[in-house]
Amino acid sequence: MNEQSIERLRTMRLSAMAEKLKELSSQPKSYSLPWNDLLSMLIDAEYDSRGSKRITSFLKKSRLKYGTAWERARVTSHVL
C-alpha cells in the first residue's frame, strides 16, 4: 500500500510528501505516532520543500552581481 501511495503522491507532484512518507515508513517508532502527527509531518515536509524551491528560484532570477550564500541570505515575509 505504501508504494502505491508514494507513487500517487509523486503523480500529484507532492514529491516531498512522498519522500517523507517513505522515510517514516522505514522507522518503526513512527507507527506509534497518532495519525494527525504523521499527517502534520507530511504537510510540513511539502510546505518546507516548496518554500525552499521558491527562495532558490527567486535567488536565481535575481541575477545578483556577487552571488549569495544561504548563510548570509536573510529571508523575511511581510503580510500586506
C-alpha positions as CSV (number, residue, x, y, z in Angstrom):
1,M,0.0,0.0,0.0
2,N,2.8,2.4,0.8
3,E,4.4,2.1,-2.6
4,Q,1.2,2.8,-4.3
5,S,0.6,5.8,-2.1
6,I,4.1,7.1,-2.6
7,E,3.6,6.8,-6.4
8,R,0.3,8.6,-6.3
9,L,1.9,11.5,-4.3
10,R,4.6,11.8,-6.9
11,T,2.0,11.8,-9.7
12,M,0.2,14.6,-7.9
13,R,3.6,16.5,-7.7
14,L,3.8,16.1,-3.9
15,S,7.3,14.7,-4.0
16,A,8.4,16.0,-0.6
17,M,5.4,14.3,1.0
18,A,6.3,11.1,-0.9
19,E,9.9,11.2,0.4
20,K,8.8,11.9,4.0
21,L,6.2,9.0,3.9
22,K,9.0,6.7,2.6
23,E,11.3,7.9,5.4
24,L,8.6,7.5,8.1
25,S,7.6,4.0,6.9
26,S,11.2,2.8,7.4
27,Q,11.2,4.0,11.0
28,P,9.4,1.6,13.4
29,K,8.8,4.2,16.0
30,S,6.7,6.2,13.6
31,Y,4.0,3.5,13.7
32,S,3.2,4.5,17.3
33,L,2.5,8.2,16.5
34,P,-1.0,9.4,16.1
35,W,-2.3,9.8,12.5
36,N,-2.7,13.6,12.9
37,D,1.0,13.9,13.9
38,L,2.1,11.9,10.9
39,L,-0.1,14.0,8.6
40,S,1.4,17.1,10.1
41,M,4.9,15.8,9.3
42,L,4.0,15.1,5.7
43,I,2.4,18.5,5.2
44,D,5.3,20.3,6.9
45,A,7.7,18.5,4.6
46,E,5.9,19.6,1.5
47,Y,5.4,23.1,2.7
48,D,9.1,23.5,3.6
49,S,10.2,22.0,0.3
50,R,8.0,24.3,-1.8
51,G,9.2,27.4,0.2
52,S,12.9,26.4,-0.3
53,K,12.3,25.9,-4.0
54,R,10.6,29.3,-4.2
55,I,13.5,31.0,-2.5
56,T,16.0,29.2,-4.7
57,S,14.1,30.3,-7.8
58,F,14.0,33.9,-6.6
59,L,17.7,33.9,-6.0
60,K,18.4,32.5,-9.5
61,K,16.1,35.1,-11.1
62,S,17.6,38.0,-9.1
63,R,20.9,37.8,-11.0
64,L,22.9,39.1,-8.1
65,K,26.2,40.6,-9.1
66,Y,28.2,39.0,-6.4
67,G,26.1,35.9,-5.6
68,T,24.7,35.0,-2.3
69,A,25.4,32.2,0.2
70,W,22.4,30.7,2.0
71,E,24.0,31.5,5.3
72,R,24.1,35.2,4.5
73,A,20.7,35.4,2.9
74,R,18.1,36.9,5.2
75,V,14.5,35.9,4.3
76,T,11.6,37.7,5.7
77,S,7.9,37.5,4.8
78,H,5.6,40.5,5.1
79,V,1.9,40.3,5.3
80,L,0.2,43.1,3.4
